[in-house]
């Protein structure tokens, strides 16, 4: 008989009950609702009839204090490990130059962080609450893109 079968659990133990409740509560808090589908102008709807969707709104847009908090999250979650200091680009693309592969509006950036993207961008939606992701979006949107003399052509 293994050690596991020899263990006895006291069902009435207050400590065991508290531990079980704590595990269930933290597990439930880690799971959050999936954001609804997002409508982009680039989507093509069959027959001109778009499916139900929403346009996500950043509750912190333009708030410099929240942008600073987003900058701390950017460093704290090692986003600068791929995107470089100040999001200027390193192994991952620059997030400060105004050029976006998957869309640069608030909703598109939110979805990129929440669900991740192919070829390296991990999904943070299972780890970060939506409020923290919006703080990161506010940080990234706080950058002033450089003037338009930068080429957008890939060589």
N, C-alpha and C positions, 0 to 999 in steps of 0.2 A: 504494500500500500504506500502511495507517495505521501510526502509531507502535506501536500495540498488537501488530501482527503482526511488527514488527521486534524486539520484546523477546525475550530468551532467558532461560530459567530454568535454573539449574544444579540438577539433580535431586539431586546428592550433597552439596550445600552444608549444613554443619551449622547455619548460621544460618537458612537457609530451613526446614529441618526443625524447628528449635526454634520458629520463628515459627508454623508450621503447627500444631504441638502446642499451643502457647499459645492460639491462636485456638479450636481445637477444645475445649480444656479449659474455657475461659471460657464458650463457648457452651453446653456441657453443664451447667455449674454454674448458668447462668441459667435453664435449663429444669428444672422440678421436677415432681414427681408432683402431679396434681390431687387435692385432697382427695376422699374418698368422699362419697356422698350423706349428707345429714344428716336425721335424723328429728326432726320437730317435733310437739308435741302438737296443733298446729293442722291438720296434714295429715289428710285424710279418705281412708281406704283402702277400696277397693271390696270389699265382702263382709267387711269387718273384718280383712282380711289385709294388713298393711303390707308394702311392698317392703323388701328388705334395705337397711339403713342403719346408721349409727352415731351416737352422741352424742359429739361432740368434747369432749375434756377439756383445760382450760387447765393446762399444767404449772407455771405461775407464779402461780396464783390466790392473792391475798392477800399476795403478797410486795411490801413497800413499796419495796425496793431496785430490783426489776424495774419497778415502776410508775414510779419516777423515770426509769429508762432509757427506758421507753415515752414519757414526757413529752418527753424530748429527741428521740426519733424523731418525735413528733408535730410538734414545731417544725421539725426538720431536713428533713422531707418536706413542709413547708408545709401541713400539715393545718389549722393555725390560720389560714391564708389564707382558707379557706372556713368553718371551724367556729369561728373566733374564738379569742382567747386563753383558756386554761383550758377549751376546748371548750364555751364558754358560748353559742355560736351567733353567726353573722354572716350571710353569704350562704347558707351551708349550715345545717342544723338544729343545735340544741344537742345535745351528746352527754353533757351533765352533769346534765340535769334528770330523768333516769329514764324519759323517754317515748321509745319506740323504734318507728319505723314498721315495721321488718322484724324485730323481735324483739330483746330486750335480754339474752338469755343469752349466755354466752361463745361458743358455737358459731355463733349467728346473727350476732354482731358480727364474728367471724372471717370468716365467709362474705361479709359485706358489704364488708370490707376486701379480701379475696382476689379476689372476682369483681366488685366494684363494684355499683352500683345505678343504675337509670334516672334520667335527668334530672340528671346532674352528678357522681355519685360514681365516680371512675375505679377500675379494677381494679389493685391493687398486687401480685397474686399472681405476675405475671411478673417483678416487680422485687425484691420483698422475700421473703426466706426465711420459712418458717412460724414459726420461732422469733421473728423480729422482729415478725411480725403478732401473735403471742401476747403480746409485750411491750406492743404498742399496746392490745390488749384489756385487759390487766391495768391499764394506765394509765386507760383509760376506766371500768373497773369500780371504780377506787379513789375515784371521786367519790361523795359522799353526796348523794343527791337531796334537793332542798328538801322542806319539809313539804308535806302534801297539799292546802294551800290554793290551789295554783296550778291554774287551770282548764285542763282538757284539751280544751275545746270550741273548735272553729275557728269564727270569726265571719266 
